[in-house]
């Protein structure tokens, strides 16, 4: 699904114009980005949690030359699906 398709779905589902739906989606993504930049978590009960994960520095290989390279430590965004989302996508476990 593309952003345009998501905006169209949101507009239809909420009964609002596409411009307002796009504004709401942009506000949501800005809120998630802002929270993660500050190092905070953003939890949506039942849906999932957005958080920041620290990836340690490590050694890797240049795929073209095979030479070892050092990969710096970095922070990466992470999403953990909530129980309701897992059940909706994968079905209930027996």
N, CA and C atoms as a LAMMPS dump frame, in Angstrom:
ITEM: TIMESTEP
0
ITEM: NUMBER OF ATOMS
282
ITEM: BOX BOUNDS ff ff ff
-5.0000000000000000e+02 5.0000000000000000e+02
-5.0000000000000000e+02 5.0000000000000000e+02
-5.0000000000000000e+02 5.0000000000000000e+02
ITEM: ATOMS id mol type element x y z
1 1 1 N 0.846 -1.171 0
2 1 2 C 0 0 0
3 1 3 C 0.894 1.236 0
4 2 1 N 0.588 2.174 -0.846
5 2 2 C 1.352 3.417 -0.902
6 2 3 C 0.745 4.452 0.041
7 3 1 N 1.46 5.543 0.235
8 3 2 C 0.945 6.608 1.096
9 3 3 C -0.361 7.163 0.529
10 4 1 N -0.425 7.339 -0.791
11 4 2 C -1.642 7.871 -1.422
12 4 3 C -2.82 6.922 -1.202
13 5 1 N -2.574 5.616 -1.297
14 5 2 C -3.644 4.647 -1.067
15 5 3 C -4.089 4.663 0.39
16 6 1 N -3.147 4.806 1.297
17 6 2 C -3.473 4.886 2.719
18 6 3 C -4.295 6.136 3.011
19 7 1 N -3.911 7.262 2.44
20 7 2 C -4.662 8.508 2.626
21 7 3 C -6.084 8.342 2.099
22 8 1 N -6.234 7.737 0.934
23 8 2 C -7.562 7.5 0.368
24 8 3 C -8.403 6.604 1.259
25 9 1 N -7.812 5.546 1.797
26 9 2 C -8.527 4.637 2.695
27 9 3 C -8.963 5.368 3.961
28 10 1 N -8.037 6.148 4.541
29 10 2 C -8.352 6.89 5.767
30 10 3 C -9.485 7.881 5.527
31 11 1 N -9.434 8.575 4.401
32 11 2 C -10.459 9.564 4.076
33 11 3 C -11.827 8.897 3.952
34 12 1 N -11.87 7.786 3.246
35 12 2 C -13.136 7.074 3.044
36 12 3 C -13.667 6.522 4.364
37 13 1 N -12.789 5.893 5.155
38 13 2 C -13.186 5.281 6.422
39 13 3 C -13.693 6.322 7.421
40 14 1 N -13.031 7.494 7.464
41 14 2 C -13.405 8.54 8.421
42 14 3 C -14.451 9.506 7.868
43 15 1 N -14.733 9.417 6.561
44 15 2 C -15.709 10.325 5.956
45 15 3 C -15.224 11.763 5.912
46 16 1 N -13.925 11.935 5.621
47 16 2 C -13.344 13.274 5.553
48 16 3 C -12.647 13.456 4.21
49 17 1 N -12.373 14.695 3.819
50 17 2 C -11.652 14.92 2.558
51 17 3 C -10.225 14.365 2.626
52 18 1 N -9.68 14.029 1.464
53 18 2 C -8.33 13.465 1.397
54 18 3 C -7.284 14.412 1.974
55 19 1 N -7.478 15.73 1.802
56 19 2 C -6.525 16.706 2.335
57 19 3 C -6.424 16.627 3.843
58 20 1 N -7.566 16.474 4.526
59 20 2 C -7.552 16.36 5.985
60 20 3 C -6.955 15.022 6.416
61 21 1 N -7.239 13.972 5.668
62 21 2 C -6.676 12.66 5.987
63 21 3 C -5.161 12.691 5.838
64 22 1 N -4.665 13.344 4.794
65 22 2 C -3.223 13.451 4.606
66 22 3 C -2.595 14.261 5.728
67 23 1 N -3.272 15.319 6.156
68 23 2 C -2.782 16.112 7.281
69 23 3 C -2.695 15.292 8.559
70 24 1 N -3.705 14.446 8.792
71 24 2 C -3.707 13.589 9.983
72 24 3 C -2.579 12.569 9.909
73 25 1 N -2.366 11.983 8.739
74 25 2 C -1.287 11.009 8.579
75 25 3 C 0.073 11.668 8.78
76 26 1 N 0.251 12.857 8.229
77 26 2 C 1.512 13.583 8.397
78 26 3 C 1.747 13.942 9.87
79 27 1 N 0.673 14.318 10.573
80 27 2 C 0.792 14.641 11.997
81 27 3 C 1.199 13.399 12.786
82 28 1 N 0.638 12.238 12.427
83 28 2 C 0.989 10.99 13.1
84 28 3 C 2.458 10.646 12.873
85 29 1 N 2.91 10.711 11.623
86 29 2 C 4.308 10.372 11.342
87 29 3 C 5.251 11.366 12.006
88 30 1 N 4.865 12.639 12.073
89 30 2 C 5.686 13.636 12.765
90 30 3 C 5.765 13.336 14.258
91 31 1 N 4.645 12.897 14.849
92 31 2 C 4.629 12.57 16.275
93 31 3 C 5.534 11.372 16.564
94 32 1 N 5.466 10.352 15.72
95 32 2 C 6.312 9.171 15.908
96 32 3 C 7.781 9.558 15.764
97 33 1 N 8.099 10.304 14.714
98 33 2 C 9.479 10.726 14.468
99 33 3 C 10.006 11.576 15.623
100 34 1 N 9.204 12.514 16.088
101 34 2 C 9.615 13.377 17.19
102 34 3 C 9.865 12.606 18.472
103 35 1 N 8.991 11.656 18.783
104 35 2 C 9.161 10.859 19.995
105 35 3 C 10.432 10.018 19.91
106 36 1 N 10.682 9.411 18.753
107 36 2 C 11.865 8.563 18.606
108 36 3 C 13.152 9.381 18.624
109 37 1 N 13.125 10.587 18.047
110 37 2 C 14.31 11.456 18.081
111 37 3 C 14.7 11.789 19.514
112 38 1 N 13.702 11.935 20.388
113 38 2 C 13.958 12.248 21.792
114 38 3 C 14.341 11.008 22.596
115 39 1 N 14.275 9.839 21.964
116 39 2 C 14.61 8.597 22.651
117 39 3 C 13.442 7.983 23.395
118 40 1 N 12.233 8.495 23.159
119 40 2 C 11.042 7.983 23.831
120 40 3 C 10.406 6.841 23.041
121 41 1 N 9.53 6.107 23.706
122 41 2 C 8.719 5.092 23.046
123 41 3 C 7.349 5.691 22.755
124 42 1 N 6.694 5.15 21.738
125 42 2 C 5.318 5.536 21.453
126 42 3 C 4.519 4.242 21.362
127 43 1 N 3.63 4.025 22.325
128 43 2 C 2.868 2.784 22.393
129 43 3 C 1.416 3.029 22.031
130 44 1 N 0.9 2.219 21.13
131 44 2 C -0.507 2.234 20.757
132 44 3 C -1.075 0.884 21.196
133 45 1 N -1.798 0.884 22.299
134 45 2 C -2.278 -0.352 22.897
135 45 3 C -3.014 -1.217 21.872
136 46 1 N -2.6 -2.461 21.774
137 46 2 C -3.209 -3.405 20.846
138 46 3 C -2.587 -3.382 19.466
139 47 1 N -2.059 -2.239 19.053
140 47 2 C -1.468 -2.117 17.715
141 47 3 C 0.025 -2.422 17.751
142 48 1 N 0.76 -1.691 18.601
143 48 2 C 2.193 -1.935 18.7
144 48 3 C 2.93 -0.781 19.337
145 49 1 N 4.257 -0.942 19.405
146 49 2 C 5.113 0.05 20.043
147 49 3 C 6.261 0.434 19.12
148 50 1 N 6.445 1.728 18.955
149 50 2 C 7.583 2.267 18.216
150 50 3 C 8.64 2.62 19.246
151 51 1 N 9.885 2.228 18.997
152 51 2 C 10.965 2.534 19.926
153 51 3 C 12.276 2.687 19.154
154 52 1 N 13.329 3.037 19.9
155 52 2 C 14.657 3.176 19.306
156 52 3 C 15.531 2.056 19.855
157 53 1 N 16.251 1.4 18.966
158 53 2 C 17.152 0.328 19.355
159 53 3 C 18.583 0.761 19.058
160 54 1 N 19.498 0.432 19.953
161 54 2 C 20.908 0.751 19.753
162 54 3 C 21.609 -0.432 19.102
163 55 1 N 22.207 -0.195 17.967
164 55 2 C 22.957 -1.24 17.277
165 55 3 C 24.437 -1.011 17.569
166 56 1 N 25.111 -2.018 18.088
167 56 2 C 26.521 -1.902 18.462
168 56 3 C 27.423 -1.813 17.235
169 57 1 N 28.605 -1.247 17.437
170 57 2 C 29.615 -1.23 16.375
171 57 3 C 30.045 -2.665 16.116
172 58 1 N 30.369 -2.958 14.869
173 58 2 C 30.762 -4.324 14.528
174 58 3 C 31.645 -4.323 13.291
175 59 1 N 32.242 -5.47 13.042
176 59 2 C 33.056 -5.624 11.846
177 59 3 C 32.197 -6.243 10.752
178 60 1 N 32.391 -5.766 9.526
179 60 2 C 31.664 -6.298 8.379
180 60 3 C 32.626 -6.495 7.225
181 61 1 N 32.093 -6.867 6.088
182 61 2 C 32.926 -7.068 4.904
183 61 3 C 32.364 -6.264 3.75
184 62 1 N 33.273 -5.664 2.989
185 62 2 C 32.898 -4.985 1.753
186 62 3 C 32.563 -6.095 0.748
187 63 1 N 31.323 -6.138 0.233
188 63 2 C 30.955 -7.238 -0.655
189 63 3 C 31.706 -7.234 -1.988
190 64 1 N 32.239 -6.096 -2.411
191 64 2 C 32.963 -6.033 -3.686
192 64 3 C 34.409 -6.509 -3.555
193 65 1 N 35.046 -6.13 -2.431
194 65 2 C 36.47 -6.455 -2.288
195 65 3 C 36.738 -7.56 -1.267
196 66 1 N 35.781 -7.794 -0.394
197 66 2 C 35.987 -8.785 0.663
198 66 3 C 36.784 -8.241 1.832
199 67 1 N 37.213 -6.992 1.768
200 67 2 C 37.997 -6.385 2.842
201 67 3 C 37.118 -6.137 4.071
202 68 1 N 37.713 -6.292 5.253
203 68 2 C 36.977 -6.023 6.477
204 68 3 C 36.807 -4.522 6.655
205 69 1 N 35.623 -4.128 7.119
206 69 2 C 35.346 -2.717 7.413
207 69 3 C 34.703 -2.633 8.788
208 70 1 N 34.879 -1.499 9.417
209 70 2 C 34.26 -1.26 10.724
210 70 3 C 32.944 -0.53 10.488
211 71 1 N 31.873 -1.083 11.039
212 71 2 C 30.554 -0.461 10.942
213 71 3 C 30.288 0.224 12.275
214 72 1 N 30.011 1.529 12.242
215 72 2 C 29.814 2.329 13.453
216 72 3 C 28.526 1.934 14.186
217 73 1 N 28.515 2.216 15.471
218 73 2 C 27.303 2.041 16.275
219 73 3 C 26.273 3.061 15.798
220 74 1 N 25.013 2.681 15.853
221 74 2 C 23.963 3.588 15.399
222 74 3 C 22.657 3.3 16.127
223 75 1 N 21.745 4.231 16.048
224 75 2 C 20.402 4.059 16.596
225 75 3 C 19.47 3.789 15.419
226 76 1 N 18.573 2.818 15.583
227 76 2 C 17.641 2.473 14.515
228 76 3 C 16.216 2.418 15.066
229 77 1 N 15.228 2.825 14.267
230 77 2 C 13.839 2.715 14.717
231 77 3 C 13.412 1.256 14.728
232 78 1 N 12.514 0.938 15.65
233 78 2 C 12.05 -0.435 15.808
234 78 3 C 10.542 -0.412 16.051
235 79 1 N 9.839 -1.384 15.484
236 79 2 C 8.404 -1.521 15.729
237 79 3 C 8.133 -2.925 16.218
238 80 1 N 7.42 -3.028 17.335
239 80 2 C 7.024 -4.313 17.872
240 80 3 C 5.505 -4.385 17.82
241 81 1 N 4.99 -5.354 17.077
242 81 2 C 3.541 -5.494 16.917
243 81 3 C 2.892 -5.896 18.231
244 82 1 N 1.698 -5.342 18.473
245 82 2 C 0.933 -5.682 19.663
246 82 3 C 0.13 -6.956 19.459
247 83 1 N -0.443 -7.438 20.533
248 83 2 C -1.177 -8.699 20.514
249 83 3 C -2.339 -8.677 19.514
250 84 1 N -3.14 -7.624 19.509
251 84 2 C -4.295 -7.557 18.611
252 84 3 C -3.87 -7.57 17.153
253 85 1 N -2.793 -6.853 16.82
254 85 2 C -2.305 -6.822 15.444
255 85 3 C -1.772 -8.189 15.041
256 86 1 N -1.025 -8.831 15.932
257 86 2 C -0.508 -10.167 15.644
258 86 3 C -1.638 -11.148 15.377
259 87 1 N -2.673 -11.092 16.194
260 87 2 C -3.802 -12.003 16.032
261 87 3 C -4.57 -11.715 14.744
262 88 1 N -4.717 -10.433 14.399
263 88 2 C -5.443 -10.066 13.187
264 88 3 C -4.704 -10.529 11.929
265 89 1 N -3.38 -10.476 11.958
266 89 2 C -2.582 -10.844 10.787
267 89 3 C -2.36 -12.353 10.717
268 90 1 N -2.029 -12.968 11.839
269 90 2 C -1.646 -14.381 11.835
270 90 3 C -2.719 -15.328 12.314
271 91 1 N -3.835 -14.821 12.762
272 91 2 C -4.841 -15.693 13.323
273 91 3 C -4.498 -16.046 14.755
274 92 1 N -5.469 -16.547 15.463
275 92 2 C -5.237 -16.92 16.864
276 92 3 C -4.493 -18.234 16.945
277 93 1 N -3.614 -18.334 17.938
278 93 2 C -2.89 -19.585 18.18
279 93 3 C -3.815 -20.563 18.901
280 94 1 N -3.632 -21.833 18.634
281 94 2 C -4.465 -22.848 19.293
282 94 3 C -3.75 -23.464 20.446
